[in-house]
Amino acid sequence: MIETWLTRTLGIDLPILGAPMGGRAGGELAGAVSRAGGLGMLGAARYTTPEWIAAESAVVRDTGLPFGVGLMTWSLGESAQHAALLDAAIEAKPALISLSFGDPAPYVEKIHAAGVPVLSQINTIEDLRIVEAAGVDAVAAQGTEAGGHTGRIGTLPLLQEVLEATNLPVLAAGGIGTGRGLAAVIAAGAEGAIVGTALLASPETTGPDYARDRLIAAGSADTVYTSVFDQARNQPWPTRWGGRALTNAFTRKYHNSDAGHAMLSGAYDPADPDLGVVYAGEAAGLVTESLPAAQVVERMAAQAEVLLRRFR
Ligand SMILES: Cc1cc2nc3c(=O)[nH]c(=O)nc-3n(C[C@H](O)[C@H](O)[C@H](O)COP(=O)(O)O)c2cc1C
């Protein structure tokens, strides 16, 4: 067993968080990760609803196991409707709330008042100072290899920089797709890993079938860091965060083009794998089959344990 701050604090067996992935991680995936001994997390996208959070947390709560909810910090301040997502997350009584992409200061006290610890994924050392000042309980260094929205610094350089710069517990996110990656970040001093892409071919994920199939077919070079899908889908992400997605006909045509919103939204088609988005990270090359999420998590932890034992 790999015991870390993460496993002790959450009372879980494995130092693995199932990534909060908007549009892909609901109660079924979160429940499978928690059943395997990690902590499954619901991904509450900007466009989701309080009702979705309530319904999906009811699914995972049926396992009787702890789970987490992840929200997009920058979008919570957009309107009362967006702020209501945080209230729904707190009402779901999660073991952890993750507030990523933005300054969590306005929200941390409210979450702590409910007795829930707060984690923030960060992309730069400046982000570390912001979330430390906000009073979060832990940070995750999220590298540019990660699927979905992320920053521009690689996981290992960022992780080393953050570990040197803080006394907070630090997790790693981005590119961790097997026990080798998990062992590497734990040996470096991380308390655990947030794993997203490695779970995305699993049957418990939501989203179109083609998303699982395309991921299995993709190699590690088949991703692009882009904001064309945000523009096409009218998602007003601050420009510092792009999203890592699988390349397809849409990205080949429009990434780095000067096409405006009207053209991008006209061309975007979520029903068509060549014109829709599949957010996924560089760990895509490590995903070669559709395995139940529990198997992915258990296998990763077991391999890391063997590797870490080599040095005892
Ligand atoms: C499809 C997808 C959706 C994501 N949505 C969110 C999200 O809603 N909130 C969030 O904090 N992170 C989100 N992320 C980022 C993950 O939390 C995590 O940092 C990432 O998956 C880790 O890197 P990996 O994909 O290489 O495992 C998403 C990632 C993916 C792949």
The ligand as a MOL file (V3000), in Angstrom:
LIG
                    3D

  0  0  0     0  0            999 V3000
M  V30 BEGIN CTAB
M  V30 COUNTS 31 33 0 0 0
M  V30 BEGIN ATOM
M  V30 1 C -12.2690 15.3970 -21.0510 0
M  V30 2 C -11.6440 16.1970 -19.9440 0
M  V30 3 C -12.4200 17.1250 -19.2570 0
M  V30 4 C -11.8490 17.8430 -18.1980 0
M  V30 5 N -12.6490 18.7030 -17.4830 0
M  V30 6 C -12.1530 19.2890 -16.3580 0
M  V30 7 C -13.0150 20.0190 -15.4940 0
M  V30 8 O -14.2170 20.1340 -15.7380 0
M  V30 9 N -12.4700 20.5730 -14.3780 0
M  V30 10 C -11.1520 20.4240 -14.0620 0
M  V30 11 O -10.7140 20.9290 -13.0290 0
M  V30 12 N -10.3190 19.7250 -14.8670 0
M  V30 13 C -10.7910 19.1430 -15.9850 0
M  V30 14 N -9.9600 18.3760 -16.7630 0
M  V30 15 C -8.5480 18.2200 -16.3700 0
M  V30 16 C -8.4150 17.0760 -15.3750 0
M  V30 17 O -8.9530 17.4580 -14.1220 0
M  V30 18 C -6.9500 16.6370 -15.1470 0
M  V30 19 O -6.1420 17.7320 -14.8250 0
M  V30 20 C -6.3470 15.9320 -16.3380 0
M  V30 21 O -7.2410 15.0140 -16.9150 0
M  V30 22 C -5.0640 15.2040 -15.9110 0
M  V30 23 O -4.2660 14.8670 -17.0060 0
M  V30 24 P -4.4380 13.5200 -17.8680 0
M  V30 25 O -5.6410 13.7670 -18.7200 0
M  V30 26 O -3.2000 13.4510 -18.6440 0
M  V30 27 O -4.6220 12.3880 -16.9170 0
M  V30 28 C -10.4950 17.6560 -17.8340 0
M  V30 29 C -9.7290 16.7160 -18.5430 0
M  V30 30 C -10.2880 15.9860 -19.5770 0
M  V30 31 C -9.4490 14.9640 -20.2730 0
M  V30 END ATOM
M  V30 BEGIN BOND
M  V30 1 1 1 2
M  V30 2 1 2 3
M  V30 3 2 2 30
M  V30 4 2 3 4
M  V30 5 1 4 5
M  V30 6 1 4 28
M  V30 7 2 5 6
M  V30 8 1 6 7
M  V30 9 1 6 13
M  V30 10 2 7 8
M  V30 11 1 7 9
M  V30 12 1 9 10
M  V30 13 2 10 11
M  V30 14 1 10 12
M  V30 15 2 12 13
M  V30 16 1 13 14
M  V30 17 1 14 15
M  V30 18 1 14 28
M  V30 19 1 15 16
M  V30 20 1 16 17
M  V30 21 1 16 18
M  V30 22 1 18 19
M  V30 23 1 18 20
M  V30 24 1 20 21
M  V30 25 1 20 22
M  V30 26 1 22 23
M  V30 27 1 23 24
M  V30 28 2 24 25
M  V30 29 1 24 26
M  V30 30 1 24 27
M  V30 31 2 28 29
M  V30 32 1 29 30
M  V30 33 1 30 31
M  V30 END BOND
M  V30 END CTAB
M  END
